[in-house]
């Protein structure tokens, strides 16, 4: 399952920098492109506020 960034995201950019397929977009909160996500979990591991969950 792809990951999902919840609304507790602080838009720090840690997840986007870690994503090996560049499927995370910037914004007020960051957003993961479900179709491009390979479900590696790298983003979830580096999130400082645990805003990323399995969908």
C-alpha positions as CSV (number, residue, x, y, z in Angstrom):
1,X,0.0,0.0,0.0
2,X,1.2,3.5,-0.7
3,X,1.9,5.9,2.1
4,X,-0.2,8.9,3.0
5,X,1.0,12.2,4.6
6,X,-1.5,13.3,7.3
7,X,-2.4,16.9,8.2
8,X,0.0,16.9,11.1
9,X,2.8,17.4,8.5
10,X,5.0,20.4,9.3
11,X,6.3,20.6,5.7
12,X,9.9,20.2,6.7
13,X,11.0,18.4,3.5
14,X,12.7,15.4,5.2
15,X,10.4,12.9,3.4
16,X,10.8,14.4,0.0
17,X,14.6,14.4,0.3
18,X,14.5,10.7,1.2
19,X,12.1,9.5,-1.5
20,X,14.0,7.4,-4.1
21,X,11.4,7.9,-6.7
22,X,10.6,11.6,-6.1
23,X,6.9,11.1,-5.6
24,X,6.4,13.6,-2.8
25,X,5.3,17.1,-3.7
26,X,5.7,20.3,-1.7
27,X,2.8,22.3,-0.3
28,X,1.2,23.5,2.9
29,X,1.6,19.8,3.8
30,X,3.5,17.5,1.5
31,X,1.6,15.0,-0.7
32,X,2.6,11.5,-1.9
33,X,1.6,10.5,-5.5
34,X,0.0,7.1,-4.9
35,X,0.6,5.9,-8.4
36,X,4.4,6.6,-8.2
37,X,4.9,5.4,-4.6
38,X,6.8,2.1,-4.4
39,X,6.0,1.7,-0.7
40,X,9.6,1.5,0.5
41,X,8.8,3.3,3.8
42,X,11.9,5.6,3.6
43,X,9.8,8.7,4.0
44,X,8.0,7.3,7.0
45,X,11.2,6.5,8.8
46,X,12.6,10.1,8.6
47,X,9.4,12.0,9.4
48,X,10.1,13.9,12.7
49,X,6.4,14.2,13.6
50,X,5.1,10.7,12.4
51,X,2.8,12.3,9.9
52,X,3.2,9.5,7.3
53,X,1.1,6.4,7.6
54,X,0.3,3.3,5.5
55,X,-2.8,4.0,3.5
